[in-house]
Amino acid sequence: MTATAVLPKGGGAVRTRRRQGRHPGAASAFLSPAVVLIGAFVLIPMVLTFWISFHTGTMSTPLGEMQWAGWSNYTDVFRDPTHRQAFTNTAIYVGLSLLITLPISFLIAMLVYAPKLRGSALLRVILFSTYVIPTVAIVIIWSQLYSPQYGPLDVMLRTVGLPEPGWLSSPNSALISLVIFNVWQMIGYYVILLVAGLTQIPQEVYEAASIDGAGAVRRTTSITIPLLRNTFVFVGLMTVINSVQVFDPIYLLTQGGPINSTLTISFDIQRTAIQYGLAGQASAMAAGMLVMIGIVGGLVAVALRKRP
């Protein structure tokens, strides 16, 4: 009887202390710096981008002196064949990046994660180094690889008697050459993400499947790939965002050429705003790019809510 009378008291005291220890204002105090930074560097620029897209002016025109243009900037963008080509090239760039990145990064991740592979830790470091090396340094390397005079790729093709594709000088191969460059640069980051996902799969599941007679291919298709669904979705999202925003390799290697074959949205925005001084049209294209990324992000959020 005494014990039963004391226990509720202790439990009530514990619950009272817990309630007293909760301070709703503490969470707001910790979150407020992040909210301020996001508002200052993300939300305000986004709002200004949409606002400028409905006005005309140059990059040096004060906001108060810009003239209202309505939807004319958007209609001009979609009527201009150069801008339409930029959107088309970006869509092709995104599609090729996804088709190449996802299977290759998965295969490399499976190889790196193999328990019998020696030096897997060193291999992970080497793969991730391509992501952390400055883009300018990587551009120097790939410009030498793609060189038509003394580049090793063309030298090997000439040795076996195959025609040289003109990696960056031909409209037919320039865009895919940039996709290969970007995949090589980013593949290490995606491999690390997939390896992290592989470590979350319980080994007991594989052992049970092996006991049931499932081979390596069956275990991969029935266990590994389904359980990596969320990781695949995230890697796909990052690939899309990176591909839509690609700018540095185009600026450093092709300048959007030849014949606008590598002109993408990001580079077209920079050229329209800086070289042509059309801030309204550039903002309209940037707004369109934000909407595209938002749609993809929404689809990813829906996909992540579905259980495998």
C-alpha positions as CSV (number, residue, x, y, z in Angstrom):
1,M,0.0,0.0,0.0
2,T,2.8,2.4,0.9
3,A,4.6,1.7,-2.3
4,T,1.6,2.2,-4.4
5,A,0.9,5.5,-2.6
6,V,4.5,6.8,-3.1
7,L,4.9,5.8,-6.8
8,P,2.2,8.1,-8.1
9,K,3.8,10.9,-6.2
10,G,7.2,10.2,-7.7
11,G,5.7,9.9,-11.1
12,G,3.8,13.1,-10.7
13,A,6.9,14.9,-9.6
14,V,8.8,13.6,-12.6
15,R,6.0,14.7,-14.9
16,T,6.0,18.1,-13.2
17,R,9.7,18.5,-13.7
18,R,9.4,17.5,-17.3
19,R,6.7,20.0,-17.9
20,Q,8.7,22.7,-16.1
21,G,11.8,21.9,-18.2
22,R,10.0,22.6,-21.5
23,H,10.4,26.1,-22.8
24,P,8.6,26.8,-26.1
25,G,10.5,30.0,-26.5
26,A,13.9,28.2,-26.5
27,A,13.1,26.4,-29.8
28,S,12.3,29.7,-31.4
29,A,15.5,31.3,-30.1
30,F,17.6,28.5,-31.6
31,L,15.7,28.5,-34.9
32,S,15.6,32.3,-35.4
33,P,19.1,32.8,-36.8
34,A,18.6,30.1,-39.4
35,V,15.2,31.6,-40.3
36,V,16.8,35.1,-40.7
37,L,19.6,33.8,-42.9
38,I,17.2,31.8,-45.1
39,G,15.0,34.8,-45.4
40,A,17.9,37.2,-46.3
41,F,19.7,34.9,-48.7
42,V,17.0,32.7,-50.2
43,L,13.4,34.0,-49.8
44,I,14.1,37.7,-50.5
45,P,16.2,37.1,-53.7
46,M,13.4,34.7,-54.9
47,V,10.7,37.3,-54.3
48,L,12.9,40.0,-56.0
49,T,13.5,37.7,-59.0
50,F,9.7,37.2,-59.6
51,W,9.1,40.9,-59.1
52,I,11.8,42.0,-61.6
53,S,10.5,39.4,-64.1
54,F,7.4,41.6,-64.5
55,H,9.4,44.8,-65.1
56,T,11.9,46.1,-67.6
57,G,15.3,47.5,-66.9
58,T,19.0,46.7,-66.8
59,M,21.2,45.3,-64.0
60,S,22.1,48.8,-62.9
61,T,18.5,50.2,-63.0
62,P,17.3,51.0,-59.5
63,L,14.2,48.9,-58.5
64,G,12.1,52.0,-58.1
65,E,12.8,53.1,-61.7
66,M,12.0,49.8,-63.4
67,Q,8.9,50.0,-65.7
68,W,6.0,47.5,-65.4
69,A,6.0,45.0,-68.2
70,G,3.4,42.5,-67.2
71,W,3.8,39.1,-68.9
72,S,5.8,40.5,-71.8
73,N,9.1,39.2,-70.5
74,Y,7.7,35.7,-70.3
75,T,6.2,35.8,-73.7
76,D,9.4,37.2,-75.2
77,V,11.4,34.3,-73.6
78,F,9.2,31.6,-75.0
79,R,9.0,33.3,-78.4
80,D,12.8,33.7,-78.8
81,P,14.3,30.5,-80.4
82,T,17.6,31.0,-78.6
83,H,15.8,30.9,-75.2
84,R,13.8,27.9,-76.2
85,Q,16.9,26.1,-77.2
86,A,18.4,26.9,-73.8
87,F,15.4,25.2,-72.1
88,T,15.6,22.2,-74.6
89,N,19.4,21.8,-74.1
90,T,18.9,21.9,-70.3
91,A,16.2,19.2,-70.5
92,I,18.5,17.0,-72.6
93,Y,21.3,17.7,-70.2
94,V,19.2,16.7,-67.2
95,G,17.9,13.5,-68.9
96,L,21.3,12.3,-70.0
97,S,22.8,13.1,-66.6
98,L,20.1,10.9,-64.9
99,L,20.5,8.1,-67.4
100,I,24.2,7.9,-66.9
101,T,24.6,8.9,-63.2
102,L,22.1,6.6,-61.5
103,P,23.3,3.2,-62.9
104,I,27.0,4.0,-62.9
105,S,27.0,5.4,-59.3
106,F,25.0,2.3,-58.2
107,L,27.4,-0.1,-59.8
108,I,30.4,1.7,-58.3
109,A,28.7,1.8,-54.9
110,M,28.1,-1.9,-55.0
111,L,31.8,-2.5,-55.9
112,V,33.1,-0.2,-53.1
113,Y,30.7,-1.7,-50.5
114,A,31.7,-5.3,-51.4
115,P,33.1,-6.8,-48.1
116,K,35.9,-8.7,-49.9
117,L,37.3,-5.7,-51.7
118,R,40.6,-4.6,-50.3
119,G,41.3,-0.9,-50.1
120,S,37.7,0.2,-50.3
121,A,38.3,3.1,-47.9
122,L,41.0,4.4,-50.1
123,L,38.8,4.0,-53.2
124,R,36.1,6.0,-51.5
125,V,38.5,8.8,-50.8
126,I,39.7,8.8,-54.5
127,L,36.1,8.9,-55.8
128,F,35.1,11.7,-53.5
129,S,38.1,13.7,-54.4
130,T,36.6,14.4,-57.9
131,Y,33.8,16.3,-56.1
132,V,36.0,18.5,-53.9
133,I,38.6,19.4,-56.5
134,P,37.9,23.0,-57.8
135,T,36.0,23.1,-61.0
136,V,38.7,25.2,-62.7
137,A,41.4,22.5,-62.1
138,I,39.1,19.8,-63.5
139,V,38.3,22.0,-66.5
140,I,42.1,22.2,-67.2
141,I,42.4,18.4,-67.1
142,W,39.3,17.8,-69.3
143,S,40.3,20.5,-71.8
144,Q,43.5,18.6,-72.4
145,L,41.6,15.3,-72.7
146,Y,39.3,16.8,-75.3
147,S,42.0,18.6,-77.2
148,P,41.8,17.7,-80.9
149,Q,45.6,18.0,-81.5
150,Y,47.2,16.1,-78.6
151,G,44.4,14.9,-76.4
152,P,44.7,11.2,-75.4
153,L,41.1,10.5,-76.4
154,D,41.6,11.6,-80.0
155,V,45.1,10.0,-80.1
156,M,43.6,6.6,-79.2
157,L,40.8,7.1,-81.8
158,R,43.3,7.9,-84.5
159,T,45.4,4.9,-83.5
160,V,42.6,2.5,-84.1
161,G,41.4,4.3,-87.2
162,L,38.2,5.7,-85.8
163,P,36.9,9.2,-86.7
164,E,37.4,12.0,-84.2
165,P,34.1,13.3,-82.9
166,G,35.3,16.9,-82.2
167,W,34.3,16.7,-78.5
168,L,33.8,20.4,-77.8
169,S,33.9,21.8,-81.4
170,S,31.0,19.8,-82.9
171,P,27.4,20.7,-82.2
172,N,26.6,17.0,-82.2
173,S,29.0,16.0,-79.4
174,A,29.6,19.1,-77.3
175,L,26.6,18.7,-75.0
176,I,27.2,15.0,-74.3
177,S,30.9,15.8,-73.7
178,L,29.9,18.3,-71.0
179,V,27.5,15.7,-69.5
180,I,30.4,13.2,-69.3
181,F,32.5,15.9,-67.6
182,N,29.8,16.7,-65.1
183,V,29.1,13.0,-64.3
184,W,32.8,12.4,-63.7
185,Q,33.0,15.4,-61.4
186,M,29.9,14.5,-59.3
187,I,29.9,10.7,-59.4
188,G,32.0,10.4,-56.2
189,Y,29.4,12.4,-54.2
190,Y,26.6,10.2,-55.4
191,V,28.5,7.0,-54.7
192,I,29.1,8.1,-51.1
193,L,25.4,8.7,-50.7
194,L,24.5,5.3,-52.1
195,V,27.2,3.6,-49.9
196,A,25.6,5.2,-46.9
197,G,22.3,3.8,-48.0
198,L,23.8,0.3,-48.4
199,T,25.1,0.4,-44.8
200,Q,21.5,0.9,-43.6
201,I,20.3,-2.4,-45.1
202,P,20.4,-5.2,-42.4
203,Q,22.7,-8.1,-43.3
204,E,20.2,-10.5,-41.9
205,V,17.9,-9.8,-44.8
206,Y,20.6,-11.0,-47.2
207,E,21.4,-14.0,-45.1
208,A,17.8,-15.0,-45.1
209,A,17.5,-14.6,-48.8
210,S,20.7,-16.7,-49.3
211,I,19.2,-19.5,-47.2
212,D,16.1,-19.4,-49.4
213,G,18.4,-19.9,-52.4
214,A,18.4,-16.4,-53.8
215,G,21.5,-15.6,-55.9
216,A,23.4,-12.4,-56.1
217,V,21.3,-11.0,-58.9
218,R,18.1,-11.9,-57.2
219,R,19.2,-10.3,-53.9
220,T,20.2,-7.1,-55.8
221,T,16.9,-6.8,-57.6
222,S,14.6,-7.9,-54.8
223,I,16.4,-6.5,-51.7
224,T,19.0,-3.9,-52.5
225,I,17.3,-1.8,-55.1
226,P,13.9,-1.6,-53.4
227,L,15.4,-0.7,-50.0
228,L,17.6,2.0,-51.7
229,R,14.5,3.6,-53.2
230,N,14.7,6.7,-51.0
231,T,18.4,7.1,-51.6
232,F,17.9,6.8,-55.4
233,V,15.2,9.4,-55.3
234,F,17.5,11.8,-53.3
235,V,20.4,11.2,-55.7
236,G,18.1,11.8,-58.6
237,L,16.9,15.1,-57.1
238,M,20.4,16.2,-56.5
239,T,21.3,15.3,-60.1
240,V,18.4,17.3,-61.5
241,I,19.3,20.4,-59.4
242,N,23.0,20.2,-60.3
243,S,22.2,19.7,-64.0
244,V,19.6,22.5,-64.2
245,Q,22.1,24.9,-62.5
246,V,25.2,23.9,-64.4
247,F,27.2,26.9,-65.4
248,D,31.0,26.7,-64.6
249,P,32.0,24.1,-67.2
250,I,29.9,25.8,-69.9
251,Y,31.4,29.2,-69.1
252,L,35.0,27.8,-69.0
253,L,34.9,25.3,-71.9
254,T,32.3,26.3,-74.6
255,Q,30.7,29.6,-73.8
256,G,27.4,28.1,-74.9
257,G,28.7,27.1,-78.3
258,P,29.2,25.8,-80.9
259,I,26.0,27.3,-82.5
260,N,24.3,27.4,-79.0
261,S,24.5,23.6,-78.8
262,T,25.6,23.9,-75.1
263,L,23.5,26.9,-74.2
264,T,21.7,26.1,-70.9
265,I,19.3,28.1,-68.8
266,S,21.9,29.2,-66.3
267,F,24.3,30.4,-68.9
268,D,21.5,32.0,-70.9
269,I,20.4,33.9,-67.8
270,Q,23.9,35.2,-67.2
271,R,24.3,36.3,-70.9
272,T,20.9,37.9,-71.1
273,A,21.4,39.9,-67.9
274,I,25.1,40.8,-68.1
275,Q,25.8,41.1,-71.8
276,Y,22.5,42.1,-73.1
277,G,21.3,44.1,-70.1
278,L,17.8,42.6,-70.1
279,A,17.2,42.1,-66.4
280,G,13.5,41.4,-66.8
281,Q,13.9,38.6,-69.3
282,A,16.8,37.1,-67.3
283,S,14.6,37.1,-64.2
284,A,11.8,35.5,-66.1
285,M,14.1,32.6,-67.1
286,A,15.3,32.4,-63.5
287,A,11.7,32.2,-62.3
288,G,11.0,29.5,-64.8
289,M,14.0,27.5,-63.5
290,L,12.9,27.9,-59.9
291,V,9.4,26.6,-60.9
292,M,11.0,23.6,-62.6
293,I,13.1,22.8,-59.5
294,G,10.1,23.3,-57.3
295,I,8.0,20.8,-59.4
296,V,10.8,18.2,-59.3
297,G,11.2,18.8,-55.5
298,G,7.4,18.3,-55.0
299,L,7.4,15.1,-57.0
300,V,10.4,13.8,-54.9
301,A,8.5,14.7,-51.7
302,V,5.5,12.7,-52.9
303,A,7.7,9.8,-53.8
304,L,9.5,9.8,-50.4
305,R,6.1,9.5,-48.6
306,K,5.3,6.3,-50.4
307,R,6.6,3.3,-48.6
308,P,8.5,0.7,-50.7
